Amino acid sequence: MEIETKEETEVIQFVNEHGNTGLKLDLLFFWSKYPYAKFTSGIIARALDCKRKMDMEEALDSFVKASLIEKHTRQGLPFYCLTADPEKRQSILSLSIHRSNFRALCVRG
């Protein structure tokens, strides 16, 4: 039996709170992979192979409300980027560290 680390416990709690759908979980991993970039919802949808624009918009809006990502508008076009909040940013960035054993963490959690 493995002992769960504090960081693993925090990752599980974070994912349970914010990654409660497959799309939201994909978005969390997406932002952990591209923490310094800004994207439109269309580009994000294509990257995640999400065909339903409304689902993508709802997921992005929920992350904006939770202050996990920020929404900026340039020339009338909305762009999204990872939050500047250090604590929330670190929670998302730490997902990439645990990605390979994420399924095992969730099974134990």
Secondary structure, DSSP 8 states (H G I E B T S, - for coil): -----HHHHHHHHHHHHH--SHHHHHHHHHHHH-TT-EE-HHHHHHHTT---HHHHHHHHHHHHHTTSEEEEEETTEEEEEE---HHHHHHHHHHHHHGGGHHHHHHH-
